[in-house]
Amino acid sequence: MSVERRPLPVTGERSAPQRADHAVADELLDMYFDPAASEMQHIGSYELPSEAQVDHVLEIARSLLFPGYAGPDIMPAGRIELREVVRERVAELRATLRRQVFRALHHKKAQSRGWSELECGECADKAEAIADRFLAHLPELRTKLRLDLRAAYEGDPAASGLDEILFCYPGTYAIAAYRIAHVLRAEGAVMIPRMMTELAHRRTGIDIHPGADIGAAFFIDHGTGVVIGETTLIGDRVRIYQGVTLGALVVPQGEGRPEPGVRRHPTIEDDVVIYANATILGGETVIGRGSVIGGNAFVTTSVPAGSKVPGSSRTQRP
């Protein structure tokens, strides 16, 4: 059986698809070196934060906060062996977190100063201090998350136990990621906290900015579509349902940026319940203690303590 052999292309000769590929590549290369779009690429000698490693940091932290329920390994029952496992995980968390915090700090410094040295002693020292201070918060974080878990169990009669809440509830994952990220942001980490809450957003549909200030015993039921903005203040024992937005009333246009410290998002006082798909907007909007906001409500002005804001019905009668 004879096989037809096709002649090989002459060395240096390009096919039409190759020429098209090269033309596109050259056009992109010109765009990369356009000063007007310099922030759209990172072409340099230092490393950016790794999403995979930030995810790993989040999982190690969760494994220390919820041992056995998070993390890859079965936790040993004996105290001596368990101590060694916990110490190893704390050390791994510190090393991995320090490196990612350093990369983010270094990137921001290089971006602002046009400086691209491989190492930055100032950033390295700051990253190490942030990692150490974060570790010191772990016992406090575990205490806060226990209150969140109890709030979920007491607020949802469908929950069979805390184990089900830890395994299954998206709100539990999102709140844990938020609390970890919030502490890191408060200690001076950049980019890493937002990467953490966006990982949680991607997995759960719950978008909590790490800058939001959320009190104890917080519960998000169902959770899909919840949005909590950067300057939101939430008190203790607040419960919200799916689709709730705590957002800004006015969004700056163009290059205008809000002044640092200016409140753009609402205040939700203690013991408030906000039902599904309610929208509450504005930095001057305060929902008074013990209020109930009905489903689909649209609120842009403050309401006093104990208020009951009716929801907006979407049912059309014949």
Buried (B, 14 or more C-beta within 10 A) or exposed (E): EEEEEEEEEEEEEEEEEEEEEEEEEEEEEEEEEEEEEEEEEEEEEBBEBBEEBBBBBBBBBBBBBBBEBBBEEEBEEEEEEEEEBBEEBBEBBBEBBBBBBBBBBBBEBBEEEEEEEEEBEEBBEBBBBBBEBBBEBBEEBBEBBBBBBBBBBEBBEEBEEBEBBBEEBBBBBBBBBBBBBBBBBBBBBBBBBBBBBBBBBEEBBBBBBBBBBBBBBBBBBBBBBBBBBBBBBBBBBBBBBBBBBBBBBEEEEEEEEBEEEEBBBBBBBBBBBBBBBBBBBBBEBBBBBBBBBBBBBBBEEBBEBEBEBEBEEEEEEE
